[in-house]
Amino acid sequence: MLDDLYAGSVADAATRSQSVTVQQLERLISNQSPALDSLTVFESNSSVNVIAEIKRASPSRGDLAPIPDPAALARLYQNSGASAISVLTEQRKFKGTLDDLKAVRNAVSLPILRKDFIANEYQILEARAFGADLVLLIVAGLNHPQLRHLFDFIESFGMQALVETHSAEEVKIAADLGAKIIGVNARNLRTFETDIRLFENLISLIPSDSLAIAESAMRTVHDVENYAIHGAQGVLVGEALVTGEPESLIRSFAAVAKHRI
């Protein structure tokens, strides 16, 4: 499944490149405000940072929510205490678009993560051109030279990479890369099964000067508290928000104190 998701995202980007050239993206980038410093935003917060996600669907659950107005949802997230907004732009299985990213950028002042299956420079140029401050890189989907090249390319635009991991080996790769924001996703992207103890098993491998972000397998404030107790400085949550009461959930999640100093 992961290989198919990457292949689809790369193919869709190639199609877009036929109508929007690299030169056009570079012009859009030149008109963008500088990327927000996500690290400073996250580190200044004494409680758990909530990265709240705009997510219409997933391969494992199908349709989740129609989200006709992503900008309105992003404003709700911001007003409820989110530290950043994640926008899924993958269109085949997650039903996202770059227009969602643009709409959210125009609606909020928080750092924005482009969450997609990023595998080439063109997709990173798109992310910056449409207003992203952070870009997801998934260790499981990239070889080492790709990961290093894309990581450096992201940082060359003043953005930061959220480097996603699923194993001890992948955390070591992210640490060796110099990643300052390392995510541990409890969901296996090949089987889509979740392991709620994965984060606590891997946190000791994340360097103390990197932000540790827990991803997936959270629906209640108890889940977030458990992640925080084990050292999570942020949580990335989507499904619980778009299928539940996002305002109250974000307020309760964002009130959880950090435990990792």
Secondary structure as UniProt FT lines:
FT   HELIX           2..17
FT   TURN            18..19
FT   HELIX           22..30
FT   HELIX           38..43
FT   STRAND          49..54
FT   STRAND          57..58
FT   TURN            59..61
FT   STRAND          62..63
FT   HELIX           70..80
FT   STRAND          84..88
FT   HELIX           98..107
FT   STRAND          112..115
FT   HELIX           121..129
FT   TURN            130..131
FT   STRAND          134..138
FT   HELIX           139..141
FT   HELIX           144..156
FT   TURN            157..158
FT   STRAND          160..165
FT   HELIX           168..177
FT   STRAND          181..185
FT   TURN            189..191
FT   TURN            196..197
FT   HELIX           198..202
FT   HELIX           203..205
FT   TURN            208..209
FT   STRAND          211..215
FT   HELIX           221..229
FT   TURN            230..231
FT   STRAND          234..237
FT   HELIX           239..243
FT   HELIX           246..254
//
